[in-house]
Amino acid sequence: MPVEEAQELVFEIPVTEAPVAAVETEKVSLHNRYAVRSALLAGLAAFFLQAPLGAMGVLVMLAGGVFAVFLYRRSTGQFLSVANGARLGWITGIFLFILLLVTFTASVALEPTFFADLEAQITSRSTLPQAEVQQIMDMLRTPLGIGAMVLGMFLSATLPPAIGGAVGAKLLGRN
């Protein structure tokens, strides 16, 4: 009986690259407990460190945003995008604003000479004529003036930490 030669069968299996699974990171928001905890700690640190520094307090608020990203990264092990870093910094600024607002409200309510002291500071630190200083103080004593002060406080308390959070996410991100 003749022996048939065995033919070699070659099967070609097409190789396709499997999609790379994206690392699911928890969204940075007020519903994320790690984000809230990191932002609260950084906001508290910025609040207590910026008060004695005056104008240099802005640098402390920037550092507060970076510190929040550092704390979040350390507690979760997740890298943050620049947008999520800015969001975390903004949450830090919200906590900082709340602390500043409570302090401001207590100062206005409990200190009867608050506006007189503020007028003295404005007069000593500016070159404005006394009539203009008096106009500013009259405006600040109105609800609209206090609202403008609170809005200014909100912007100055939330923007630097948000910028710091974005910078922190970039600096502490993947290489």
C-alpha positions, 0 to 999 in steps of 0.5 A, spaced: 500 500 500 502 506 497 504 511 503 501 518 502 505 523 504 502 527 509 501 534 507 502 540 512 496 544 514 498 551 516 493 555 519 493 562 519 490 566 525 489 573 524 492 577 530 488 583 532 490 588 537 486 587 543 483 594 545 487 597 551 483 598 557 483 605 560 484 605 567 478 607 570 479 613 575 473 615 579 471 622 577 473 628 581 467 631 584 464 632 591 461 625 591 468 622 591 470 622 598 478 622 597 477 628 593 473 631 598 478 629 604 484 631 600 481 638 598 478 639 605 485 638 608 489 642 603 484 648 604 485 648 611 492 648 611 492 654 606 487 657 610 491 657 616 498 658 612 496 664 608 493 669 613 499 671 616 503 672 609 498 677 607 500 678 599 504 672 599 498 668 601 496 667 594 502 663 593 500 659 599 493 658 595 497 656 589 500 651 593 494 648 596 491 646 590 498 642 588 498 639 595 490 637 594 493 633 588 499 630 592 494 628 597 489 625 592 495 621 588 497 619 595 491 616 597 488 613 591 494 611 587 491 615 581 494 620 576 490 626 575 489 629 568 490 637 568 482 638 568 481 633 574 487 637 578 484 644 576 477 641 579 480 638 585 484 645 586 477 648 585 474 644 590 480 646 595 478 653 594 471 652 595 473 649 602 478 655 603 472 660 601 467 657 606 473 658 612 474 665 609 467 667 609 465 664 616 471 669 618 469 675 615 462 674 617 464 673 624 468 679 623 463 684 621 458 681 626 462 681 632 467 687 631 463 693 631 469 697 629 470 693 623 468 698 617 472 704 621 478 699 621 477 697 614 477 705 612 483 706 616 487 701 612 485 703 606 487 710 608 494 708 610 495 704 604 493 708 598 494 715 595 486 716 594 483 722 597 479 722 603 473 723 599 474 717 595 475 713 600 469 715 604 465 714 597 468 707 597 466 706 604 459 708 603 459 703 598 461 697 602 456 698 607 451 697 602 448 690 601 451 691 594 458 692 596 458 687 601 456 682 595 461 685 591 466 683 597 464 676 597 464 675 590 471 678 590 473 673 596 470 667 592 474 669 586 480 670 589 479 664 594 478 659 588 482 661 582 489 660 585 488 653 588 484 651 581 491 653 578 495 650 583 491 643 582 492 644 574 499 645 575 500 639 581 496 634 576 501 636 571 507 636 575 505 629 579 503 626 573 506 620 569 512 621 565 
